[in-house]
Amino acid sequence: MLRWTNLDGDRQADLPVHGGADKAVYAYPSEHYAYWRKKFPAHDYDWGALGENVTTEGLLETEVSIGDRYRMGSAVVIVKTPRLPCFKLAAKFAPDAITEDFLDSGYCGFYFAVIEEGEVGAGDEFQFLGGETPMLTVLEVFRLYLPSSANVASLQRAMQVRALPESWRERYHAKLDTLTRDSHESRFG
């Protein structure tokens, strides 16, 4: 059963950064597993090896957008944020330094919030129900989170995406303020 904050039986170890309303389900594209098998061949790569609740096929960060809604089983979910690497992922892959590769690759997966609770199971298809405008892909939002990848136009666009959680919006607002201030100072000394 998929509930508002997680799947029945799913226990998140670090609740401030895992689980909750905006991170009820972590989805990760199966297409990325070949990359990780090649990059870190000593590890086990059964589905779920990267911490996901759902291993998807055909839902890539370059095509899925924040605010996209899907029916999965009898549940309805909405894409909220990319996943950022955490200490749990780093600990699982120690001594390999996966965090930097995770950030560089853009193979982040994404979190769903639950719009309607429902039963889900292995093999359920994702039925696209619609998105929002303006739209930003999961990868675009992920890249904007990185220190060197932001520009004023993209940040302004990101802050218009209604489904983006307030914590991400606040971070982008701060980056936009910094970029605007730095640009102003470089023009006027």
C-alpha positions as CSV (number, residue, x, y, z in Angstrom):
1,M,0.0,0.0,0.0
2,L,1.3,3.4,-1.0
3,R,0.5,5.9,1.7
4,W,0.9,9.7,1.9
5,T,4.4,9.5,3.3
6,N,5.8,6.1,2.2
7,L,5.1,2.6,1.2
8,D,3.9,0.2,3.9
9,G,7.0,-1.5,5.4
10,D,9.4,1.1,4.1
11,R,11.5,2.6,6.9
12,Q,13.6,5.7,6.2
13,A,16.8,5.9,8.2
14,D,17.3,9.7,8.1
15,L,13.8,11.4,8.1
16,P,15.0,15.0,7.7
17,V,16.3,14.1,4.2
18,H,14.3,10.9,3.3
19,G,10.6,10.2,3.2
20,G,7.8,12.5,4.1
21,A,5.1,14.1,1.9
22,D,7.5,15.3,-0.9
23,K,9.6,12.1,-0.9
24,A,7.1,9.3,-0.4
25,V,8.6,7.2,-3.2
26,Y,12.0,7.2,-4.7
27,A,12.1,6.1,-8.4
28,Y,15.2,5.2,-10.3
29,P,15.6,4.4,-14.0
30,S,16.7,0.8,-14.7
31,E,18.5,2.2,-17.8
32,H,21.2,3.7,-15.5
33,Y,22.2,0.4,-13.9
34,A,24.6,-0.5,-16.8
35,Y,26.5,2.7,-16.0
36,W,26.9,1.9,-12.3
37,R,27.8,-1.8,-13.0
38,K,30.6,-0.6,-15.3
39,K,31.7,2.2,-13.0
40,F,31.8,0.2,-9.7
41,P,31.8,-3.5,-10.8
42,A,32.4,-4.9,-7.3
43,H,28.9,-4.1,-6.0
44,D,25.7,-6.0,-6.2
45,Y,23.1,-4.4,-8.5
46,D,19.8,-6.1,-7.9
47,W,16.9,-3.7,-8.4
48,G,16.8,-1.3,-5.5
49,A,20.6,-1.2,-5.1
50,L,20.6,2.5,-5.4
51,G,18.1,3.0,-2.6
52,E,15.0,3.3,-4.8
53,N,11.5,2.0,-3.9
54,V,10.6,1.7,-7.5
55,T,12.9,0.8,-10.4
56,T,11.4,2.2,-13.6
57,E,11.8,1.6,-17.3
58,G,11.3,4.5,-19.8
59,L,11.1,7.3,-17.2
60,L,14.4,9.2,-17.5
61,E,15.4,12.4,-15.8
62,T,15.8,14.1,-19.2
63,E,12.1,13.4,-20.1
64,V,10.3,13.4,-16.7
65,S,9.4,16.9,-15.4
66,I,8.7,18.2,-12.0
67,G,4.9,18.2,-11.6
68,D,4.3,15.3,-13.9
69,R,1.5,13.1,-12.6
70,Y,1.2,9.4,-13.0
71,R,-1.1,6.6,-12.1
72,M,0.8,3.6,-10.6
73,G,-1.4,0.7,-9.7
74,S,-4.4,2.4,-8.0
75,A,-2.3,5.2,-6.6
76,V,-1.7,8.7,-8.2
77,V,1.7,10.3,-7.7
78,I,3.4,13.5,-8.7
79,V,7.1,14.1,-9.4
80,K,8.5,16.6,-6.8
81,T,12.3,16.6,-6.8
82,P,15.4,14.9,-8.0
83,R,17.4,12.9,-5.5
84,L,20.6,14.3,-4.1
85,P,23.2,11.9,-3.0
86,C,23.4,11.3,0.8
87,F,25.7,9.7,3.3
88,K,23.7,6.5,3.1
89,L,24.5,6.1,-0.6
90,A,28.1,7.0,0.0
91,A,28.4,4.5,2.9
92,K,26.9,1.7,0.8
93,F,29.4,2.2,-2.0
94,A,32.4,2.8,0.3
95,P,35.3,2.9,-0.4
96,D,34.2,3.9,-3.9
97,A,33.5,7.6,-4.1
98,I,30.0,7.5,-5.7
99,T,28.8,10.9,-4.6
100,E,30.8,12.9,-7.1
101,D,30.0,10.4,-9.9
102,F,26.3,10.6,-8.9
103,L,26.4,14.4,-9.2
104,D,28.4,14.4,-12.5
105,S,26.3,11.7,-14.2
106,G,22.9,13.4,-13.6
107,Y,21.6,9.9,-13.0
108,C,19.7,11.0,-9.9
109,G,16.2,9.5,-10.1
110,F,13.4,11.4,-8.6
111,Y,10.9,11.5,-5.7
112,F,7.2,11.2,-5.9
113,A,4.6,12.7,-3.6
114,V,1.3,10.9,-3.3
115,I,-1.9,12.5,-4.6
116,E,-4.1,9.5,-4.0
117,E,-3.1,6.5,-1.9
118,G,-3.4,3.1,-3.4
119,E,-2.2,-0.4,-4.0
120,V,1.0,-0.7,-6.0
121,G,3.0,-3.7,-7.1
122,A,5.9,-5.1,-9.1
123,G,5.1,-4.8,-12.8
124,D,2.7,-1.9,-12.5
125,E,2.9,0.5,-15.4
126,F,3.1,4.3,-15.1
127,Q,0.2,6.0,-16.8
128,F,1.0,9.6,-17.6
129,L,-1.9,11.8,-16.4
130,G,-0.4,15.3,-17.2
131,G,2.1,17.8,-16.2
132,E,2.3,21.5,-15.5
133,T,3.5,24.6,-17.3
134,P,6.1,26.0,-17.1
135,M,7.9,22.7,-17.0
136,L,11.5,21.7,-16.0
137,T,12.8,18.3,-16.4
138,V,14.2,16.4,-13.3
139,L,17.7,16.8,-14.8
140,E,17.3,20.6,-15.3
141,V,16.2,21.0,-11.7
142,F,19.0,18.7,-10.5
143,R,21.6,20.7,-12.4
144,L,20.3,24.0,-11.0
145,Y,21.0,22.6,-7.5
146,L,24.7,22.3,-8.3
147,P,26.9,25.2,-7.4
148,S,28.2,26.0,-10.9
149,S,25.2,25.3,-13.0
150,A,22.7,28.1,-12.4
151,N,21.8,31.0,-14.6
152,V,19.2,33.8,-14.0
153,A,16.7,32.7,-16.6
154,S,16.7,29.0,-15.5
155,L,16.4,29.9,-11.8
156,Q,13.5,32.3,-12.5
157,R,11.7,29.5,-14.5
158,A,12.3,27.0,-11.8
159,M,10.7,29.2,-9.2
160,Q,7.5,29.2,-11.3
161,V,7.1,25.5,-11.1
162,R,4.3,25.0,-8.7
163,A,5.1,21.4,-7.7
164,L,8.6,22.3,-6.7
165,P,8.9,22.1,-2.8
166,E,9.4,25.3,-0.9
167,S,12.8,24.2,0.3
168,W,14.1,24.0,-3.3
169,R,12.4,27.2,-4.2
170,E,14.1,29.0,-1.3
171,R,17.5,27.6,-2.4
172,Y,16.9,28.8,-5.9
173,H,15.8,32.2,-4.7
174,A,19.0,32.6,-2.7
175,K,21.1,31.6,-5.8
176,L,19.2,34.1,-7.9
177,D,19.8,36.8,-5.4
178,T,23.5,36.0,-5.4
179,L,23.7,35.9,-9.2
180,T,21.8,39.2,-9.5
181,R,23.9,40.9,-6.9
182,D,27.2,39.6,-8.4
183,S,26.1,40.7,-11.9
184,H,25.1,44.2,-10.5
185,E,28.5,44.5,-8.6
186,S,30.5,43.5,-11.7
187,R,28.7,46.1,-13.8
188,F,28.9,49.0,-11.3
189,G,32.0,48.1,-9.4
